[in-house]
Amino acid sequence: MIINDFSFNEDDIIGKGGFSIVYKGKDVINNNFVAIKVDKKKRYNKKESLIYDLLENENNMVKKLNYFEDEDSSYLIMPLYYKSCEKIFKKNKNSFNEKDILMIGIQILQQLNYLHKNYLIHQDVKPDNFIFDKNSNKFKLIDFGLCKRYMRDEKHIKFEKNKSRCGTIRFMSINCHNKFLLSRRDDLISLSYSLIYLNLRMLPWKNIKLEKDNSNDIHKRVKKLKKDFDVSVREFHLLSPLYLLYKYSTNLKFNTNPDYNFLIKGFYNYLKMNGMKYDGKWNWIESDN
């Protein structure tokens, strides 16, 4: 298929989400490979495109290349980045060493800080949405289709119950399981689960399947395991910056402005105290070859 100077083969799928399919494509003008996100409902791609416009001045964030619609679908054109953190991890669970995990944590914290400064929360922070950009040698946060504003008329939104759950069950906060309205703290909680997953090479609730006919039961079971984890978290011997991030984020109030610099400094200090540097030299690159 060729649409607005971009071509793709419908068999060349590189990712699927709840609302869209991502294809490997090509810019037929300059012959560069791209990622083409096709959304039949249009609204998610359109929303995500507008968010990329808001974030375009931040070098650390991903950039869109183009956006357009036809009668049937919308098309969000993105650079073709390398693999996601999740794909690298699935290939080899020993991919990420301590230094890798802490460098990823610093990079995603910096991006969440910028996103939150623009009054937006992501609502689906997870390793699948950390994509490696070879040009910058960094992991970038992607997939802003579930983003929402947490400020209205310069005021923080009010806490509400009985909201729809959103995000990915493995990495969502207990607040989300409880159907509470989400805020900045929940992005940080999801990040803590993501990094703990890489650190432990598992999550205690990882293999519980979400089935449509009993989703509330699954949520109850996962929520209980997350509560059990909270009680016994010290027994897992997490890297201390991850423990700090987890405890800090789970104790934040709904409308508290997180101290991102405090958290990032904790990651940097641990690296320094343990003879490591934030230098962009990744262990996983060797194991991925």
PASEBA-1860 file (N, C-alpha, C; in nm, 3 decimals):
! residues 289
1> MIINDFSF> 0.084/-0.119/0.000/0.000/0.000/0.000/0.088/0.125/0.000 ~ 0.048/0.224/-0.078/0.117/0.353/-0.077/0.017/0.461/-0.040 ~ 0.048/0.534/0.067/-0.041/0.638/0.117/0.043/0.761/0.149 ~ 0.015/0.871/0.081/0.084/0.999/0.107/0.236/0.985/0.114 ~ 0.294/0.924/0.014/0.440/0.909/0.003/0.499/0.810/0.102 ~ 0.416/0.728/0.163/0.465/0.623/0.253/0.408/0.490/0.208 ~ 0.491/0.387/0.207/0.446/0.255/0.163/0.465/0.153/0.274 ~ 0.379/0.053/0.276/0.397/-0.058/0.370/0.324/-0.181/0.318
9> NEDDIIGK> 0.371/-0.297/0.364/0.309/-0.424/0.332/0.227/-0.469/0.453 ~ 0.104/-0.507/0.433/0.017/-0.543/0.545/0.062/-0.669/0.618 ~ 0.157/-0.743/0.561/0.212/-0.860/0.630/0.331/-0.823/0.718 ~ 0.381/-0.702/0.703/0.504/-0.662/0.775/0.468/-0.589/0.905 ~ 0.407/-0.663/0.998/0.361/-0.606/1.125/0.475/-0.610/1.227 ~ 0.499/-0.498/1.293/0.603/-0.495/1.398/0.544/-0.475/1.537 ~ 0.414/-0.451/1.545/0.351/-0.436/1.676/0.200/-0.424/1.665 ~ 0.132/-0.467/1.771/-0.013/-0.455/1.777/-0.053/-0.403/1.913
17> GGFSIVYK> -0.150/-0.313/1.915/-0.205/-0.263/2.041/-0.354/-0.287/2.045 ~ -0.417/-0.232/2.148/-0.561/-0.249/2.162/-0.639/-0.175/2.055 ~ -0.576/-0.071/1.999/-0.651/0.016/1.907/-0.584/0.031/1.770 ~ -0.465/-0.024/1.753/-0.392/0.002/1.630/-0.296/-0.111/1.596 ~ -0.246/-0.108/1.473/-0.143/-0.199/1.425/-0.027/-0.114/1.373 ~ 0.096/-0.155/1.406/0.214/-0.082/1.362/0.286/-0.166/1.256 ~ 0.310/-0.103/1.140/0.377/-0.170/1.029/0.515/-0.109/1.005 ~ 0.606/-0.193/0.957/0.732/-0.140/0.906/0.704/-0.087/0.767
25> GKDVINNN> 0.741/0.038/0.743/0.712/0.101/0.615/0.832/0.176/0.561 ~ 0.808/0.251/0.456/0.916/0.324/0.390/0.866/0.458/0.343 ~ 0.950/0.559/0.359/0.926/0.690/0.299/0.974/0.681/0.154 ~ 0.881/0.683/0.059/0.919/0.660/-0.081/0.995/0.778/-0.141 ~ 0.995/0.892/-0.073/1.070/1.008/-0.123/1.218/0.995/-0.093 ~ 1.252/0.966/0.033/1.395/0.957/0.069/1.443/0.814/0.095 ~ 1.350/0.716/0.081/1.385/0.574/0.094/1.421/0.531/0.237 ~ 1.386/0.612/0.338/1.412/0.576/0.478/1.302/0.483/0.529
33> FVAIKVDK> 1.341/0.389/0.616/1.242/0.304/0.681/1.172/0.384/0.792 ~ 1.043/0.356/0.811/0.962/0.425/0.913/0.871/0.323/0.981 ~ 0.809/0.364/1.089/0.702/0.286/1.152/0.570/0.358/1.123 ~ 0.471/0.281/1.077/0.341/0.339/1.040/0.234/0.279/1.132 ~ 0.176/0.363/1.214/0.074/0.319/1.309/-0.064/0.348/1.249 ~ -0.139/0.243/1.226/-0.270/0.255/1.160/-0.381/0.235/1.263 ~ -0.468/0.332/1.272/-0.577/0.329/1.370/-0.710/0.342/1.296 ~ -0.790/0.235/1.301/-0.920/0.235/1.231/-1.019/0.331/1.297
41> KKRYNKKE> -1.005/0.353/1.427/-1.099/0.440/1.497/-1.058/0.587/1.489 ~ -0.936/0.612/1.445/-0.881/0.746/1.421/-0.849/0.826/1.546 ~ -0.933/0.820/1.647/-0.919/0.916/1.757/-0.791/0.896/1.839 ~ -0.743/0.771/1.852/-0.623/0.748/1.933/-0.498/0.802/1.864 ~ -0.486/0.775/1.735/-0.373/0.830/1.660/-0.376/0.982/1.657 ~ -0.495/1.036/1.639/-0.508/1.182/1.633/-0.467/1.245/1.765 ~ -0.512/1.186/1.874/-0.476/1.234/2.006/-0.326/1.224/2.028 ~ -0.268/1.111/1.990/-0.125/1.091/2.010/-0.044/1.190/1.926
49> SLIYDLLE> -0.090/1.215/1.805/-0.022/1.311/1.718/-0.020/1.450/1.780 ~ -0.130/1.492/1.840/-0.137/1.622/1.906/-0.042/1.629/2.025 ~ -0.027/1.517/2.096/0.064/1.514/2.211/0.208/1.527/2.164 ~ 0.243/1.460/2.053/0.378/1.477/1.999/0.405/1.623/1.960 ~ 0.302/1.691/1.913/0.318/1.833/1.882/0.353/1.914/2.008 ~ 0.289/1.880/2.119/0.315/1.950/2.245/0.457/1.925/2.296 ~ 0.511/1.808/2.265/0.640/1.766/2.321/0.756/1.784/2.224 ~ 0.731/1.847/2.110/0.831/1.846/2.002/0.960/1.922/2.036
57> NENNMVKK> 0.956/2.011/2.135/1.075/2.089/2.168/1.169/2.019/2.266 ~ 1.131/1.901/2.313/1.217/1.828/2.406/1.295/1.720/2.332 ~ 1.427/1.735/2.328/1.512/1.645/2.250/1.505/1.501/2.297 ~ 1.481/1.479/2.426/1.480/1.343/2.481/1.355/1.264/2.444 ~ 1.251/1.332/2.395/1.125/1.264/2.365/1.124/1.217/2.219 ~ 1.042/1.115/2.192/1.027/1.067/2.054/0.957/1.174/1.969 ~ 0.983/1.167/1.839/0.925/1.264/1.746/0.839/1.193/1.643 ~ 0.731/1.255/1.605/0.654/1.201/1.492/0.711/1.260/1.363
65> LNYFEDED> 0.688/1.189/1.253/0.731/1.239/1.123/0.614/1.298/1.045 ~ 0.495/1.240/1.065/0.380/1.288/0.989/0.253/1.229/1.049 ~ 0.142/1.287/1.012/0.010/1.234/1.052/-0.089/1.273/0.944 ~ -0.174/1.176/0.905/-0.280/1.207/0.809/-0.390/1.103/0.821 ~ -0.502/1.131/0.758/-0.618/1.043/0.763/-0.673/1.019/0.623 ~ -0.742/0.908/0.604/-0.827/0.890/0.487/-0.967/0.854/0.538 ~ -1.052/0.806/0.452/-1.190/0.778/0.493/-1.198/0.668/0.598 ~ -1.105/0.573/0.595/-1.114/0.455/0.680/-1.028/0.459/0.805
73> SSYLIMPL> -0.912/0.522/0.797/-0.813/0.511/0.905/-0.733/0.639/0.922 ~ -0.658/0.642/1.032/-0.557/0.746/1.051/-0.420/0.680/1.052 ~ -0.318/0.758/1.014/-0.183/0.705/0.998/-0.085/0.797/1.071 ~ -0.020/0.741/1.169/0.082/0.815/1.244/0.218/0.760/1.201 ~ 0.301/0.845/1.144/0.431/0.804/1.091/0.538/0.842/1.192 ~ 0.615/0.741/1.234/0.720/0.758/1.334/0.852/0.707/1.279 ~ 0.965/0.753/1.334/1.093/0.691/1.298/1.089/0.543/1.332 ~ 1.163/0.462/1.258/1.171/0.320/1.289/1.283/0.301/1.390
81> YYKSCEKI> 1.246/0.299/1.517/1.343/0.280/1.623/1.381/0.133/1.633 ~ 1.477/0.103/1.722/1.522/-0.035/1.742/1.418/-0.108/1.829 ~ 1.457/-0.214/1.894/1.364/-0.296/1.970/1.319/-0.227/2.099 ~ 1.208/-0.275/2.151/1.162/-0.229/2.282/1.242/-0.299/2.391 ~ 1.240/-0.239/2.508/1.302/-0.298/2.626/1.246/-0.439/2.652 ~ 1.118/-0.456/2.635/1.054/-0.585/2.658/1.104/-0.691/2.560 ~ 1.119/-0.655/2.433/1.165/-0.752/2.333/1.309/-0.794/2.360 ~ 1.391/-0.698/2.400/1.530/-0.730/2.434/1.533/-0.825/2.554
89> FKKNKNSF> 1.451/-0.794/2.654/1.445/-0.874/2.777/1.395/-1.016/2.749 ~ 1.293/-1.028/2.666/1.236/-1.161/2.636/1.336/-1.250/2.563 ~ 1.420/-1.187/2.481/1.520/-1.264/2.408/1.624/-1.322/2.503 ~ 1.660/-1.245/2.606/1.760/-1.290/2.703/1.734/-1.221/2.835 ~ 1.686/-1.296/2.934/1.649/-1.237/3.063/1.770/-1.183/3.140 ~ 1.891/-1.217/3.094/2.012/-1.163/3.156/2.065/-1.041/3.081 ~ 1.985/-0.989/2.987/2.029/-0.877/2.904/2.071/-0.756/2.986 ~ 1.988/-0.720/3.082/2.007/-0.593/3.153/2.077/-0.615/3.286
97> NEKDILMI> 2.195/-0.557/3.300/2.262/-0.563/3.430/2.220/-0.443/3.514 ~ 2.277/-0.429/3.634/2.238/-0.321/3.725/2.252/-0.184/3.659 ~ 2.364/-0.163/3.595/2.391/-0.033/3.532/2.289/-0.002/3.423 ~ 2.258/-0.101/3.339/2.158/-0.082/3.234/2.024/-0.039/3.292 ~ 1.982/-0.111/3.396/1.850/-0.084/3.457/1.846/0.058/3.514 ~ 1.954/0.100/3.578/1.957/0.234/3.638/1.963/0.342/3.531 ~ 2.035/0.316/3.421/2.039/0.415/3.312/1.901/0.428/3.247 ~ 1.833/0.315/3.228/1.695/0.320/3.175/1.607/0.400/3.270
105> GIQILQQL> 1.619/0.374/3.400/1.539/0.445/3.499/1.559/0.595/3.492 ~ 1.684/0.638/3.482/1.714/0.782/3.471/1.649/0.841/3.347 ~ 1.663/0.772/3.234/1.610/0.824/3.108/1.457/0.835/3.109 ~ 1.389/0.734/3.160/1.242/0.739/3.162/1.193/0.839/3.267 ~ 1.261/0.850/3.380/1.225/0.952/3.480/1.236/1.092/3.421 ~ 1.343/1.118/3.346/1.360/1.249/3.283/1.245/1.278/3.187 ~ 1.204/1.177/3.111/1.096/1.197/3.014/0.960/1.213/3.082 ~ 0.938/1.137/3.189/0.813/1.154/3.264/0.808/1.292/3.329
113> NYLHKNYL> 0.920/1.339/3.376/0.927/1.473/3.433/0.880/1.576/3.329 ~ 0.932/1.566/3.208/0.895/1.660/3.102/0.747/1.644/3.064 ~ 0.702/1.521/3.051/0.562/1.496/3.018/0.471/1.556/3.124 ~ 0.503/1.533/3.251/0.420/1.582/3.361/0.426/1.735/3.370 ~ 0.540/1.794/3.335/0.549/1.941/3.333/0.456/2.001/3.228 ~ 0.421/1.921/3.130/0.325/1.965/3.029/0.182/1.923/3.064 ~ 0.161/1.890/3.194/0.028/1.860/3.249/-0.034/1.734/3.192 ~ 0.050/1.640/3.150/0.003/1.515/3.094/0.055/1.396/3.174
121> IHQDVKPD> -0.028/1.292/3.185/0.019/1.165/3.240/0.006/1.058/3.131 ~ 0.095/0.960/3.136/0.105/0.861/3.028/-0.001/0.752/3.039 ~ -0.013/0.693/3.156/-0.113/0.591/3.191/-0.086/0.451/3.137 ~ 0.029/0.430/3.072/0.062/0.294/3.029/0.215/0.277/3.024 ~ 0.281/0.313/3.134/0.426/0.301/3.143/0.462/0.154/3.163 ~ 0.545/0.100/3.073/0.584/-0.042/3.079/0.702/-0.064/2.985 ~ 0.777/-0.175/3.003/0.895/-0.199/2.919/0.865/-0.208/2.770 ~ 0.745/-0.251/2.734/0.707/-0.254/2.592/0.706/-0.114/2.531
129> NFIFDKNS> 0.689/-0.013/2.614/0.683/0.126/2.567/0.813/0.203/2.591 ~ 0.922/0.129/2.620/1.055/0.190/2.623/1.127/0.140/2.497 ~ 1.144/0.226/2.399/1.202/0.185/2.271/1.342/0.243/2.258 ~ 1.434/0.164/2.206/1.572/0.210/2.197/1.596/0.289/2.069 ~ 1.650/0.409/2.085/1.683/0.497/1.973/1.834/0.491/1.952 ~ 1.877/0.427/1.845/2.020/0.411/1.819/2.090/0.545/1.799 ~ 2.019/0.642/1.742/2.082/0.772/1.715/2.121/0.846/1.842 ~ 2.035/0.840/1.944/2.064/0.908/2.070/2.125/0.814/2.173
137> NKFKLIDF> 2.124/0.681/2.143/2.175/0.580/2.236/2.096/0.580/2.368 ~ 1.964/0.607/2.357/1.880/0.613/2.476/1.748/0.539/2.452 ~ 1.686/0.500/2.563/1.551/0.446/2.557/1.452/0.562/2.563 ~ 1.352/0.556/2.474/1.251/0.661/2.465/1.114/0.605/2.502 ~ 1.038/0.686/2.571/0.901/0.649/2.607/0.810/0.673/2.487 ~ 0.733/0.572/2.451/0.644/0.583/2.334/0.500/0.552/2.373 ~ 0.413/0.562/2.274/0.271/0.524/2.282/0.195/0.613/2.380 ~ 0.156/0.729/2.329/0.087/0.829/2.411/-0.064/0.829/2.387
145> GLCKRYMR> -0.115/0.719/2.334/-0.258/0.712/2.300/-0.351/0.717/2.420 ~ -0.301/0.678/2.539/-0.384/0.680/2.659/-0.358/0.804/2.747 ~ -0.271/0.892/2.699/-0.237/1.012/2.776/-0.361/1.095/2.809 ~ -0.356/1.162/2.924/-0.464/1.255/2.958/-0.407/1.369/3.041 ~ -0.481/1.477/3.045/-0.440/1.593/3.123/-0.478/1.572/3.270 ~ -0.390/1.613/3.359/-0.423/1.608/3.502/-0.444/1.748/3.559 ~ -0.432/1.851/3.473/-0.460/1.988/3.514/-0.572/2.043/3.426 ~ -0.667/2.110/3.489/-0.775/2.175/3.416/-0.789/2.317/3.468
153> DEKHIKFE> -0.782/2.413/3.379/-0.793/2.554/3.420/-0.693/2.586/3.532 ~ -0.571/2.534/3.515/-0.460/2.558/3.608/-0.485/2.499/3.748 ~ -0.577/2.405/3.757/-0.603/2.335/3.882/-0.590/2.185/3.861 ~ -0.536/2.118/3.962/-0.524/1.973/3.955/-0.663/1.910/3.956 ~ -0.682/1.808/3.873/-0.811/1.738/3.872/-0.841/1.680/4.010 ~ -0.967/1.663/4.041/-1.007/1.611/4.172/-1.012/1.458/4.170 ~ -0.983/1.402/4.286/-0.984/1.257/4.301/-1.125/1.203/4.277 ~ -1.133/1.092/4.203/-1.262/1.028/4.176/-1.248/0.877/4.186
161> KNKSRCGT> -1.358/0.809/4.216/-1.362/0.663/4.218/-1.449/0.612/4.104 ~ -1.450/0.481/4.088/-1.533/0.414/3.987/-1.503/0.462/3.845 ~ -1.374/0.474/3.814/-1.331/0.510/3.680/-1.295/0.383/3.603 ~ -1.288/0.393/3.472/-1.246/0.278/3.391/-1.097/0.252/3.411 ~ -1.061/0.125/3.418/-0.918/0.092/3.426/-0.853/0.114/3.291 ~ -0.725/0.149/3.292/-0.653/0.163/3.167/-0.508/0.122/3.189 ~ -0.441/0.087/3.081/-0.303/0.045/3.093/-0.290/-0.106/3.086 ~ -0.180/-0.157/3.138/-0.146/-0.300/3.130/-0.144/-0.359/3.269
169> IRFMSINC> -0.217/-0.466/3.289/-0.244/-0.517/3.424/-0.117/-0.546/3.503 ~ -0.013/-0.598/3.439/0.110/-0.631/3.512/0.175/-0.508/3.575 ~ 0.163/-0.394/3.508/0.238/-0.275/3.549/0.149/-0.164/3.606 ~ 0.019/-0.185/3.609/-0.068/-0.079/3.661/-0.061/-0.074/3.814 ~ -0.088/0.043/3.867/-0.085/0.062/4.012/-0.207/0.000/4.077 ~ -0.198/-0.021/4.208/-0.315/-0.069/4.284/-0.429/0.032/4.273 ~ -0.396/0.159/4.263/-0.501/0.262/4.243/-0.583/0.232/4.119 ~ -0.515/0.187/4.014/-0.585/0.155/3.889/-0.672/0.031/3.907
177> HNKFLLSR> -0.620/-0.071/3.974/-0.702/-0.189/4.003/-0.829/-0.150/4.080 ~ -0.814/-0.052/4.170/-0.928/-0.005/4.251/-1.023/0.087/4.175 ~ -0.991/0.113/4.049/-1.071/0.202/3.964/-1.069/0.347/4.014 ~ -0.956/0.388/4.075/-0.938/0.528/4.114/-0.889/0.607/3.993 ~ -0.922/0.735/3.989/-0.868/0.823/3.887/-0.716/0.831/3.904 ~ -0.644/0.824/3.794/-0.498/0.820/3.800/-0.437/0.960/3.798 ~ -0.313/0.968/3.848/-0.240/1.095/3.850/-0.092/1.066/3.830 ~ -0.007/1.165/3.852/0.137/1.149/3.826/0.198/1.032/3.903
185> RDDLISLS> 0.152/1.011/4.023/0.208/0.903/4.106/0.197/0.768/4.038 ~ 0.090/0.748/3.961/0.066/0.617/3.901/0.164/0.588/3.787 ~ 0.206/0.690/3.713/0.312/0.671/3.614/0.440/0.625/3.683 ~ 0.472/0.684/3.798/0.594/0.648/3.870/0.583/0.508/3.929 ~ 0.466/0.471/3.978/0.447/0.334/4.030/0.466/0.232/3.917 ~ 0.409/0.262/3.800/0.425/0.172/3.685/0.572/0.163/3.643 ~ 0.643/0.274/3.650/0.786/0.271/3.620/0.860/0.184/3.722 ~ 0.824/0.196/3.849/0.891/0.114/3.951/0.867/-0.034/3.925
193> YSLIYLNL> 0.744/-0.073/3.890/0.717/-0.213/3.858/0.799/-0.258/3.736 ~ 0.811/-0.170/3.638/0.886/-0.203/3.516/1.032/-0.231/3.546 ~ 1.092/-0.146/3.627/1.234/-0.162/3.660/1.256/-0.280/3.755 ~ 1.161/-0.303/3.846/1.168/-0.419/3.935/1.160/-0.548/3.853 ~ 1.076/-0.548/3.752/1.064/-0.662/3.659/1.199/-0.694/3.594 ~ 1.271/-0.591/3.551/1.402/-0.612/3.490/1.504/-0.657/3.594 ~ 1.493/-0.602/3.715/1.587/-0.634/3.822/1.569/-0.779/3.872 ~ 1.444/-0.818/3.897/1.416/-0.953/3.949/1.404/-1.057/3.838
201> RMLPWKNI> 1.392/-1.009/3.714/1.367/-1.094/3.595/1.231/-1.163/3.602 ~ 1.143/-1.107/3.682/1.006/-1.159/3.696/0.926/-1.063/3.782 ~ 0.797/-1.084/3.785/0.708/-1.020/3.882/0.623/-1.132/3.942 ~ 0.595/-1.126/4.072/0.518/-1.234/4.136/0.381/-1.259/4.072 ~ 0.328/-1.160/4.003/0.194/-1.172/3.943/0.202/-1.182/3.791 ~ 0.319/-1.207/3.736/0.340/-1.199/3.591/0.255/-1.297/3.510 ~ 0.237/-1.419/3.559/0.175/-1.523/3.475/0.024/-1.537/3.492 ~ -0.036/-1.446/3.564/-0.182/-1.450/3.577/-0.244/-1.388/3.451
209> KLEKDNSN> -0.324/-1.466/3.382/-0.380/-1.423/3.254/-0.505/-1.339/3.274 ~ -0.519/-1.238/3.189/-0.640/-1.156/3.192/-0.739/-1.210/3.090 ~ -0.854/-1.256/3.139/-0.957/-1.310/3.051/-1.081/-1.222/3.060 ~ -1.143/-1.200/2.945/-1.255/-1.106/2.940/-1.372/-1.147/3.029 ~ -1.394/-1.278/3.041/-1.514/-1.322/3.113/-1.499/-1.313/3.265 ~ -1.376/-1.299/3.316/-1.361/-1.287/3.461/-1.253/-1.185/3.497 ~ -1.254/-1.072/3.425/-1.149/-0.972/3.443/-1.146/-0.916/3.585 ~ -1.262/-0.902/3.648/-1.263/-0.849/3.785/-1.194/-0.946/3.882
217> DIHKRVKK> -1.214/-1.077/3.861/-1.146/-1.176/3.945/-0.995/-1.169/3.926 ~ -0.953/-1.154/3.802/-0.809/-1.144/3.773/-0.751/-1.020/3.840 ~ -0.822/-0.908/3.829/-0.775/-0.785/3.893/-0.764/-0.803/4.045 ~ -0.860/-0.873/4.104/-0.853/-0.898/4.249/-0.731/-0.980/4.286 ~ -0.704/-1.083/4.206/-0.589/-1.170/4.234/-0.458/-1.095/4.219 ~ -0.446/-1.016/4.111/-0.322/-0.940/4.089/-0.306/-0.833/4.196 ~ -0.416/-0.769/4.231/-0.409/-0.665/4.336/-0.363/-0.725/4.468 ~ -0.413/-0.843/4.502/-0.371/-0.908/4.627/-0.221/-0.938/4.625
225> LKKDFDVS> -0.171/-0.989/4.511/-0.029/-1.019/4.500/0.056/-0.892/4.509 ~ 0.005/-0.783/4.455/0.078/-0.656/4.465/0.079/-0.605/4.610 ~ -0.031/-0.626/4.680/-0.035/-0.588/4.822/0.059/-0.676/4.904 ~ 0.062/-0.805/4.875/0.155/-0.896/4.943/0.299/-0.854/4.916 ~ 0.326/-0.816/4.792/0.460/-0.770/4.755/0.498/-0.647/4.836 ~ 0.404/-0.557/4.855/0.431/-0.434/4.930/0.471/-0.466/5.073 ~ 0.406/-0.565/5.132/0.436/-0.604/5.270/0.575/-0.666/5.281 ~ 0.612/-0.744/5.180/0.737/-0.822/5.189/0.846/-0.769/5.096
233> VREFHLLS> 0.833/-0.645/5.049/0.923/-0.593/4.946/1.071/-0.601/4.984 ~ 1.102/-0.583/5.110/1.243/-0.587/5.154/1.306/-0.724/5.129 ~ 1.224/-0.828/5.131/1.276/-0.964/5.114/1.326/-0.990/4.972 ~ 1.290/-0.904/4.879/1.329/-0.924/4.739/1.467/-0.864/4.708 ~ 1.523/-0.790/4.803/1.658/-0.733/4.789/1.673/-0.655/4.657 ~ 1.581/-0.563/4.635/1.587/-0.479/4.516/1.709/-0.388/4.520 ~ 1.753/-0.344/4.402/1.851/-0.236/4.397/1.794/-0.118/4.477 ~ 1.875/-0.056/4.559/1.823/0.046/4.651/1.753/0.163/4.580
241> PLYLLYKY> 1.798/0.211/4.461/1.721/0.317/4.394/1.582/0.271/4.349 ~ 1.569/0.142/4.317/1.438/0.090/4.278/1.346/0.079/4.398 ~ 1.403/0.037/4.509/1.325/0.033/4.634/1.280/0.174/4.670 ~ 1.371/0.271/4.657/1.338/0.411/4.686/1.225/0.460/4.596 ~ 1.237/0.434/4.467/1.133/0.476/4.371/1.000/0.412/4.404 ~ 1.002/0.283/4.435/0.879/0.210/4.466/0.811/0.267/4.591 ~ 0.887/0.280/4.700/0.828/0.329/4.825/0.785/0.474/4.813 ~ 0.866/0.554/4.745/0.833/0.696/4.728/0.702/0.711/4.648
249> STNLKFNT> 0.693/0.642/4.536/0.577/0.660/4.448/0.450/0.603/4.509 ~ 0.460/0.489/4.579/0.339/0.429/4.637/0.289/0.507/4.758 ~ 0.371/0.596/4.812/0.328/0.678/4.927/0.289/0.820/4.888 ~ 0.294/0.851/4.759/0.254/0.985/4.715/0.102/1.002/4.726 ~ 0.061/1.122/4.758/-0.082/1.154/4.756/-0.125/1.183/4.612 ~ -0.255/1.181/4.589/-0.312/1.192/4.455/-0.260/1.314/4.378 ~ -0.255/1.429/4.444/-0.221/1.552/4.372/-0.082/1.606/4.403 ~ 0.004/1.524/4.465/0.139/1.568/4.498/0.225/1.579/4.373
257> NPDYNFLI> 0.306/1.684/4.368/0.403/1.701/4.261/0.528/1.621/4.297 ~ 0.558/1.513/4.225/0.674/1.430/4.262/0.806/1.507/4.249 ~ 0.904/1.468/4.330/1.038/1.527/4.324/1.125/1.439/4.234 ~ 1.118/1.465/4.105/1.191/1.384/4.007/1.342/1.395/4.027 ~ 1.389/1.515/4.057/1.533/1.535/4.075/1.586/1.453/4.191 ~ 1.509/1.443/4.298/1.546/1.360/4.413/1.562/1.214/4.371 ~ 1.468/1.165/4.292/1.473/1.025/4.247/1.590/1.002/4.152 ~ 1.606/1.092/4.055/1.715/1.078/3.958/1.850/1.084/4.028
265> KGFYNYLK> 1.863/1.174/4.125/1.988/1.186/4.201/2.019/1.055/4.274 ~ 1.914/0.989/4.327/1.933/0.861/4.394/1.990/0.756/4.300 ~ 1.946/0.755/4.176/1.998/0.661/4.076/2.144/0.693/4.045 ~ 2.173/0.822/4.022/2.311/0.863/3.992/2.405/0.830/4.108 ~ 2.362/0.859/4.229/2.447/0.836/4.346/2.480/0.688/4.364 ~ 2.379/0.602/4.340/2.404/0.458/4.352/2.508/0.413/4.250 ~ 2.496/0.463/4.126/2.594/0.429/4.024/2.735/0.469/4.069 ~ 2.747/0.594/4.116/2.878/0.645/4.156/2.936/0.567/4.274
273> MNGMKYDG> 2.853/0.542/4.375/2.899/0.473/4.496/2.940/0.328/4.468 ~ 2.890/0.272/4.359/2.921/0.133/4.327/3.015/0.121/4.206 ~ 3.090/0.230/4.181/3.193/0.227/4.078/3.143/0.219/3.936 ~ 3.018/0.267/3.912/2.961/0.266/3.777/2.938/0.410/3.730 ~ 2.930/0.427/3.599/2.907/0.558/3.542/2.787/0.555/3.448 ~ 2.717/0.667/3.447/2.611/0.685/3.347/2.682/0.731/3.218 ~ 2.724/0.632/3.139/2.809/0.664/3.023/2.753/0.613/2.890 ~ 2.634/0.556/2.892/2.575/0.508/2.767/2.636/0.380/2.712
281> KWNWIESD> 2.720/0.314/2.792/2.777/0.186/2.750/2.689/0.074/2.805 ~ 2.614/0.011/2.715/2.511/-0.084/2.755/2.563/-0.228/2.753 ~ 2.533/-0.302/2.858/2.563/-0.445/2.862/2.473/-0.522/2.766 ~ 2.347/-0.482/2.755/2.250/-0.560/2.677/2.285/-0.564/2.527 ~ 2.357/-0.463/2.477/2.390/-0.461/2.335/2.476/-0.581/2.298 ~ 2.569/-0.618/2.386/2.652/-0.736/2.360/2.569/-0.863/2.364 ~ 2.479/-0.873/2.459/2.398/-0.996/2.472/2.290/-1.004/2.365 ~ 2.260/-0.891/2.299/2.154/-0.889/2.198/2.206/-0.930/2.062
289> N> 2.335/-0.932/2.044/2.394/-0.966/1.913/2.394/-1.117/1.890
END
